[in-house]
């Protein structure tokens, strides 16, 4: 799953990107319903590993099954 595919699902689940102040290949995201935040690597068309996606969801307080349904 690429960054763009992940972001599309996160937005459907109510997550928001925090505006960046500088360059870099990582972006900060927050889940307003849980108050949790995480950093997500933006590597363009490279796929993110499944373990990385699981860690991102855990840090944002999103259940894996809810993510799959989105």
Residue pairs with C-beta under 8 A, 6 or more apart in sequence:
1 47
1 48
1 53
2 43
2 44
2 45
2 46
2 47
2 48
3 40
3 41
3 42
3 43
3 44
3 48
6 40
6 48
6 53
6 56
7 17
7 40
9 67
9 70
10 29
10 60
10 62
12 70
13 31
13 62
13 66
13 67
13 70
14 31
14 32
14 33
15 29
15 30
15 31
15 32
15 60
15 62
16 29
16 30
16 32
17 27
17 28
17 29
18 27
18 28
18 29
18 30
18 37
20 27
20 28
25 41
25 42
25 43
26 39
26 40
26 41
26 42
27 39
27 40
27 42
28 37
28 38
28 39
28 40
29 37
29 38
29 39
29 40
29 56
29 60
30 36
30 37
30 60
31 37
31 60
31 61
31 62
33 61
34 60
34 61
34 62
36 59
36 60
36 61
37 59
37 60
38 55
38 56
38 59
38 60
40 56
41 48
41 52
54 64
57 63
57 64
57 67
